[in-house]
């Protein structure tokens, strides 16, 4: 059996897609063994302009082959991301044109990789398995401010979705909040294999107890700085309310980083530090040094379905989690993440009140860690993919229906 895996991000890139699909590729290859091959078509690291890593254009690891395509640099803006995706689409199409495959697997947050997967699977009349990490059409239509662009894009993207989702034999969704979005695609079976906790973040030693509280508490945000996060709407206002006994440390990059920097500068704040992305080993050190771990999604209806991947890293520590989220993500945090505070996105007053009035504590989340280990989730997701492709193997333990 030959598997084609399409993913825009792959190791050593820094992104949720890379952290998910790199172990998935290796696990598929492991489960296939000598009975098949896995061909990964991906990009050279390009997630952030401020973080570059070297990677070979082609690698072979036993029955796993990896091809990386160089794409134009982008700053996470809508237009330049489209240009990069179009380049990836053309090169990936050419690279796989003569390939013989039994199943196509596409992991997608922005729809384009899924669309390419549907084209390649339809041409060969073979099964398509989709791993959907975000709802691109819904998100982009809410983020766009130009009404004409919305008018043009809405029916176009809907047609792309019908073409793509309507052919899939199995669709995995990282969030149960996506369920009703896929109600029209009855030809597919479905599962919910969420994002998970990587080995990097397992067995983190508990935070040492201190007789005296620190002079200044650190609130850490690590991840993308874009429209989806809306950090400029929450961090400067909260930092101003908290004063010098708290400081925000923001590690990351993205299309709205300049807005955050401008808002911090205009407010004259000296308790907000913005730093470039770092590798995962360094990031783990930052987690250990922080007092609180902070996440935030923009106050938009589209994000009420999402389940941010960063949450799984945060909850693997014993640090309090501050989550400015709504909808399904809020439900998930309240249900699964003890020692967390969920607040309405953009509500700086509520966040500041919590930090100034609730005593600090650390909580080891053993149950969460056991339930959401990446290794366990990826093992089951790979099994579901092979089952869908007709590969005979042991039954899959999964949340499937």
C-alpha positions in Angstrom: 0.0 0.0 0.0 1.3 3.4 -1.0 0.1 6.5 1.0 0.5 10.1 -0.2 0.5 12.6 2.7 0.0 16.3 1.9 0.9 18.8 4.6 2.0 22.4 4.1 4.0 22.3 7.4 6.4 19.6 8.5 9.5 19.3 10.6 11.6 21.3 11.3 9.1 24.1 10.9 7.4 25.6 13.9 3.6 25.2 13.6 0.8 23.1 14.9 0.6 21.4 11.5 4.3 20.4 11.6 4.0 19.1 15.2 1.0 17.0 14.2 2.0 15.7 10.8 5.6 14.8 11.4 4.8 12.1 14.0 1.8 11.0 11.9 4.0 10.3 8.8 6.4 8.3 10.9 3.6 6.4 12.6 1.9 5.5 9.3 5.3 4.2 8.0 5.8 2.2 11.2 2.3 0.6 11.0 2.7 -0.2 7.3 6.2 -1.7 7.8 7.4 -3.7 4.8 3.9 -3.8 3.3 3.8 -0.2 2.0 5.3 3.3 1.6 4.5 6.8 2.8 5.3 9.8 0.5 5.2 13.2 2.3 4.9 16.3 0.1 5.4 19.4 2.1 7.3 22.7 2.1 10.7 24.0 3.2 10.3 25.7 6.7 8.5 29.0 6.1 6.1 29.5 9.0 7.9 32.6 10.3 10.2 35.0 8.6 12.1 35.5 11.8 12.8 31.7 12.3 14.5 29.7 9.6 15.7 26.1 9.8 17.6 24.1 7.3 16.0 21.0 5.8 16.9 18.7 2.9 14.8 18.9 -0.2 14.4 15.1 -0.2 14.8 12.6 2.5 14.4 8.8 2.7 13.8 7.0 6.0 13.1 3.4 5.3 9.6 3.3 3.7 9.1 7.0 4.3 10.0 9.5 1.6 9.8 13.3 2.3 9.9 16.0 -0.5 10.1 19.6 0.6 9.1 22.4 -1.8 10.6 25.9 -1.5 7.8 28.5 -1.5 8.0 32.3 -1.7 8.6 34.1 1.6 5.5 35.5 3.2 4.6 37.7 6.2 1.3 35.9 7.0 -0.7 38.4 5.0 -3.6 37.1 3.0 -2.3 37.9 -0.5 1.3 36.6 0.0 0.0 33.4 1.7 -2.1 32.7 -1.3 0.9 33.2 -3.6 2.9 30.8 -1.5 0.1 28.2 -1.5 -0.4 28.5 -5.3 3.3 27.8 -5.7 3.1 24.8 -3.4 0.0 23.5 -5.2 1.7 23.6 -8.6 5.0 22.1 -7.5 3.2 19.4 -5.5 0.9 18.5 -8.4 3.9 18.1 -10.7 5.9 16.1 -8.1 3.1 13.6 -7.7 1.8 13.5 -11.3 3.3 10.1 -12.0 3.0 8.6 -8.6 1.0 5.5 -7.8 -0.9 5.7 -4.6 -3.7 3.8 -2.9 -4.9 6.6 -0.6 -4.4 10.3 -0.3 -4.2 11.9 3.1 -4.4 15.7 3.4 -4.0 17.6 6.6 -5.3 21.1 6.2 -6.1 24.3 8.2 -6.5 26.6 5.2 -8.3 24.3 2.7 -5.7 24.4 -0.1 -3.9 21.2 0.9 -7.2 19.5 1.3 -8.3 20.7 -2.2 -5.1 19.4 -3.8 -5.6 16.1 -2.0 -9.2 15.9 -3.4 -7.9 16.5 -7.0 -5.2 13.9 -6.8 -7.6 11.3 -5.2 -10.4 12.0 -7.7 -8.1 11.6 -10.6 -6.9 8.2 -9.4 -10.3 7.2 -8.0 -8.8 6.3 -4.7 -9.9 7.1 -1.1 -9.3 10.5 0.4 -8.8 11.1 4.1 -8.9 14.6 5.5 -7.5 15.9 8.8 -9.3 19.2 9.3 -7.5 21.5 11.7 -9.5 24.7 11.0 -12.5 26.0 9.1 -10.9 28.3 6.5 -14.0 29.6 4.7 -15.8 30.6 7.8 -12.7 32.2 9.4 -11.6 34.2 6.3 -15.1 35.5 5.6 -15.4 36.9 9.1 -11.9 38.4 9.1 -12.2 40.1 5.7 -13.3 43.7 5.9 -13.9 44.2 2.2 -17.5 43.4 1.3 -16.8 42.9 -2.4 -14.0 40.4 -1.5 -16.5 38.6 0.7 -19.1 38.5 -2.0 -16.7 37.0 -4.5 -15.0 34.6 -2.1 -18.0 33.1 -0.3 -19.5 31.1 -3.2 -16.0 30.3 -4.6 -14.8 28.8 -1.3 -18.1 27.0 -0.8 -17.7 25.3 -4.2 -14.1 24.3 -3.2 -15.4 22.9 0.0 -18.1 20.8 -1.7 -15.6 19.5 -4.2 -13.2 18.6 -1.4 -15.3 17.5 1.5 -17.8 15.8 -0.8 -15.3 13.3 -2.0 -13.7 12.4 1.3 -14.2 8.9 2.6 -13.1 9.8 6.1 -12.8 13.2 7.8 -11.1 13.8 11.1 -11.8 17.0 13.0 -9.6 18.3 15.8 -12.5 20.0 17.4 -16.0 18.8 18.2 -17.1 22.3 17.5 -16.8 21.5 13.8 -19.5 18.8 13.8 -22.5 20.8 12.4 -20.3 22.4 9.7 -19.9 18.9 8.1 -23.5 17.8 8.5 -24.1 17.9 4.7 -21.3 15.4 3.8 -22.9 12.1 4.7 -20.7 10.0 2.4 -17.8 10.3 4.9 -17.2 8.7 8.3 -15.9 11.0 11.0 -13.6 11.0 14.0 -12.2 13.5 16.6 -8.5 13.0 17.1 -7.5 16.3 18.8 -4.1 17.9 18.9 -2.0 16.5 21.7 1.0 16.8 24.0 4.4 16.1 22.4 7.2 14.3 24.3 9.0 17.6 24.7 6.3 18.6 27.2 5.8 15.4 29.1 7.4 14.8 32.5 8.0 18.5 33.2 9.2 18.7 36.8 6.8 20.5 39.2 7.5 24.2 39.9 9.6 24.6 43.0 7.7 26.1 45.9 8.9 29.4 47.2 8.5 30.9 50.6 8.1 34.4 49.2 6.2 35.4 46.0 8.2 37.0 43.3 8.4 40.8 43.0 7.0 40.5 39.4 4.8 37.7 38.0 5.4 36.7 34.3 2.5 36.0 31.9 3.8 34.2 28.8 2.2 34.0 25.4 3.9 31.8 22.8 2.6 31.3 19.3 1.3 33.1 16.3 0.6 36.8 16.4 -2.1 37.3 13.8 -5.7 38.3 13.2 -6.9 35.1 14.8 -5.3 36.0 18.1 -6.1 39.7 18.4 -3.3 40.2 21.0 -3.3 44.0 20.5 -6.8 44.0 21.8 -6.0 42.4 25.2 -2.4 42.5 26.2 -1.7 46.3 26.3 -5.0 47.1 28.2 -4.4 44.3 30.7 -0.7 45.2 31.2 -1.8 48.8 32.0 -4.4 47.6 34.6 -1.9 45.2 36.2 1.0 47.6 36.6 4.6 46.8 37.4 3.9 43.7 39.5 3.1 41.8 36.3 4.7 41.6 32.9 3.7 40.0 29.6 6.3 38.1 27.6 5.2 37.5 24.0 7.2 35.0 22.0 6.2 34.6 18.3 5.7 36.3 15.0 2.9 36.9 12.5 0.9 39.4 10.4 -0.3 41.6 13.2 2.9 41.8 15.3 3.4 45.4 14.2 -0.1 46.3 15.6 0.8 44.8 19.0 4.2 46.6 19.0 2.5 49.9 18.1 -0.2 49.5 20.8 2.5 48.7 23.4 4.6 51.7 22.4 1.6 54.1 22.3 0.6 53.1 25.8 4.2 53.7 27.0 4.3 50.2 28.6 7.5 48.8 30.0 5.9 45.6 31.3 5.4 44.0 27.9 8.3 42.2 26.1 7.9 40.9 22.5 10.5 38.4 21.3 11.0 36.4 18.1 10.1 32.7 17.8 12.4 30.1 19.5 12.9 26.3 19.0 10.9 23.9 21.2 13.7 23.2 23.7 14.1 26.9 24.4 10.4 27.3 24.6 10.2 24.7 27.3 12.6 26.7 29.4 10.4 29.7 28.9 7.4 27.7 30.1 9.3 26.7 33.2 10.3 30.3 34.0 6.8 31.8 33.5 4.1 32.1 36.2 1.1 32.1 33.9 0.5 30.8 30.4 -1.8 32.9 28.3 -3.8 32.3 25.2 -6.4 34.4 23.3 -8.6 34.1 20.3 -10.2 37.1 18.6 -13.8 37.9 19.5 -15.3 36.4 16.4 -18.1 33.9 16.0 -15.9 31.7 13.7 -13.4 31.1 16.5 -16.1 29.7 18.8 -15.7 26.3 17.0 -11.9 26.1 17.3 -9.7 24.3 19.8 -6.2 25.9 19.8 -3.3 23.5 19.7 -1.3 25.6 22.1 -3.7 24.7 24.9 -2.3 21.1 25.0 1.3 22.4 25.6 0.1 24.8 28.3 -2.0 22.2 30.1 1.0 19.8 30.2 2.7 22.1 32.7 1.5 22.8 36.2 1.2 26.6 35.5 -2.2 28.4 35.6 -3.7 28.8 32.2 -5.4 32.0 31.2 -7.7 31.4 28.2 -9.5 34.2 26.4 -11.7 31.9 24.4 -15.4 31.3 23.8 -17.6 28.5 22.4 -16.3 25.0 22.3 -12.7 26.0 23.4 -14.2 27.5 26.6 -16.2 24.4 27.2 -13.1 22.2 26.7 -10.9 24.2 29.1 -13.6 24.3 31.8 -14.1 20.5 31.4 -10.5 19.3 31.1 -8.0 21.9 32.4 -8.0 22.5 36.2 -6.4 25.6 37.5 -7.4 27.7 34.5 -9.3 30.9 34.1 -11.6 31.3 31.0 -12.6 34.9 30.2 -14.4 36.6 27.3 -12.0 37.5 24.5 -11.0 41.1 24.9 -12.1 41.5 28.5 -9.0 42.9 30.0 -10.9 44.1 33.2 -12.0 40.6 34.0 -8.5 39.1 33.4 -6.8 41.8 35.5 -9.3 41.3 38.4 -8.7 37.6 38.4 -4.9 38.0 38.5 -5.0 40.6 41.2 -7.5 38.8 43.5 -7.0 35.0 43.1 -4.1 33.5 45.0 -1.4 31.9 42.8 -1.1 28.1 42.7 0.3 25.3 40.6 -1.6 22.2 39.7 -0.1 19.0 38.1 -2.7 17.9 35.5 -2.0 14.1 35.4 -5.4 13.1 34.0 -5.1 15.6 31.2 -1.6 14.4 30.3 -2.6 10.8 30.2 -5.6 11.5 28.0 -4.0 13.7 25.5 -0.6 12.4 24.8 0.3 13.0 21.1 1.8 9.6 20.8 -1.5 7.9 21.7 -3.6 10.2 19.5 -1.3 9.8 16.5 -1.2 6.1 16.8 -5.0 5.9 16.7 -5.3 8.5 13.9 -2.8 6.5 11.8 -4.8 3.4 12.5 -8.0 5.1 11.3 -6.3 6.2 8.1 -5.1 2.7 7.3 -8.5 1.2 8.2 -10.2 3.6 5.8 -7.7 2.7 3.1 -8.5 -1.0 3.5 -5.3 -2.0 5.3 -6.0 -5.0 7.5 -4.9 -4.4 11.1 -6.0 -4.5 14.7 -9.1 -2.5 15.7 -8.7 1.2 16.4 -9.4 2.6 19.8 -10.9 6.0 18.9 -13.7 8.4 19.3 -15.1 7.5 15.9 -18.6 7.4 14.5 
